[in-house]
Amino acid sequence: MSTYEELALLYVKQNSKPGDSPEKLLSMYRNAYEKIAKCDKQHGGRAFSFE
């Protein structure tokens, strides 16, 4: 598992609610993964924050 995948999974674990559908969880994961990859590319691998 890549670091991006682990970070996206952690995001879902921290932000999901009981009863969220599998589709919602997958969407959260994909969105987080895309944002992480985009930010990492924009910042050239340096530390960054979504905030």
VONU-950068 format. One record per atom (N, C-alpha, C): x, y, z. Coordinates in steps of 0.1 Angstrom, whole numbers, plus 5000, padded with zeros to 4 digits. Layout:
BEGIN
XYZ...
This chain:
BEGIN
500849885000500050005000500950125000500650224991501450344991501050445002501950535004501750645014500450715011500250744998498950814995497750734999497750604996496650524999496450515014497550505022497450505036496850635042497250745037496750875041495250895037494850845025493450855021492650765030493150645034492350555042492250615056493250675061493250745074492250855074492150935064491151035062489750985063489550875056488150815057487850765071488850695077488550645091488250755100488950875099488750985108487451065105486951055093485851145089484551075086484550935086483350865083482450855095481150835093480150825103479550695103479050635114478350515114477150525104477050425096475950415087476250475073477450535071477850575058477850455048477350485037477250375027478650345021478850225016480150185010480450284998479450324991479650414980480150554985479650604996480150725002481550715007481850605013483250575018484250575007483850504996484750494985484950634978483850704977483950844972484850934981484750924994485650995003487050955001487350824999488650774997489250824984488450814974488950864961489251014961488351094966488551234967489851264975489951204987491151224995492451194987492451074981493551024973493951134963492951174955493251274944493851404950493251454961493751574967495151564972495451444978496851424983497851414972497451344961498351334950498551474943497551544942497651674935498451774944498251774957498951864965500451824966500751694966502151654967502851694954502151674943502751714930503051864930502051944934502152094934503252144943503452074954504452114964505852044963505951964953507251894950507651804961506751734968507151644978507351704992507251844993507451905006506151895014506251915027505151905036504052015032502851975033501752065030500552035039499552125038498352105046497152135037496052065039494752095031494152225036494452265048493852385054494252515048
